């Protein structure tokens, strides 16, 4: 999950460098969503292992 967030972030940066603002914004949004899903799953996993 984190891998895909990084991939979408890199694509967003490259698109931003070449001037594709809407594409960069879309990929940046996808990267942000994937990153927060990763963080939520990571915290849930930590809590599960702490109490198990």
PLY file of the C-alpha trace (Angstrom):
ply
format ascii 1.0
element vertex 52
property float x
property float y
property float z
element edge 51
property int vertex1
property int vertex2
end_header
0.00 0.00 0.00
2.80 2.39 0.88
4.57 1.42 -2.35
1.56 2.50 -4.41
1.24 5.76 -2.48
4.87 6.55 -3.28
4.39 5.60 -6.93
1.37 7.90 -7.29
3.26 10.68 -5.49
6.19 10.40 -7.90
3.83 10.44 -10.88
2.14 13.54 -9.43
5.49 15.30 -9.02
6.57 14.43 -12.57
3.22 15.59 -13.95
3.55 18.82 -11.97
7.03 19.44 -13.35
5.76 19.07 -16.91
2.81 21.37 -16.28
-0.09 18.92 -16.12
-1.85 20.51 -13.16
-5.08 18.53 -13.18
-3.32 15.21 -13.63
-0.88 16.11 -10.87
-3.73 17.06 -8.57
-5.57 13.81 -9.26
-2.54 11.62 -8.65
-1.66 13.63 -5.55
-5.15 13.01 -4.19
-4.89 9.30 -4.86
-1.48 9.18 -3.17
-2.85 11.01 -0.13
-5.80 8.62 0.20
-3.58 5.55 -0.13
-1.15 6.94 2.44
-3.88 7.55 5.01
-5.31 4.07 4.42
-1.80 2.68 4.99
-1.41 4.65 8.22
-4.83 3.54 9.49
-4.10 -0.13 8.75
-0.66 0.20 10.34
-2.13 1.63 13.56
-4.84 -1.05 13.65
-2.18 -3.71 13.17
-0.06 -2.27 15.97
-3.01 -2.15 18.36
-4.08 -5.69 17.44
-0.59 -7.05 18.09
-0.31 -5.08 21.32
-3.50 -6.58 22.78
-3.17 -10.07 21.28
0 1
1 2
2 3
3 4
4 5
5 6
6 7
7 8
8 9
9 10
10 11
11 12
12 13
13 14
14 15
15 16
16 17
17 18
18 19
19 20
20 21
21 22
22 23
23 24
24 25
25 26
26 27
27 28
28 29
29 30
30 31
31 32
32 33
33 34
34 35
35 36
36 37
37 38
38 39
39 40
40 41
41 42
42 43
43 44
44 45
45 46
46 47
47 48
48 49
49 50
50 51
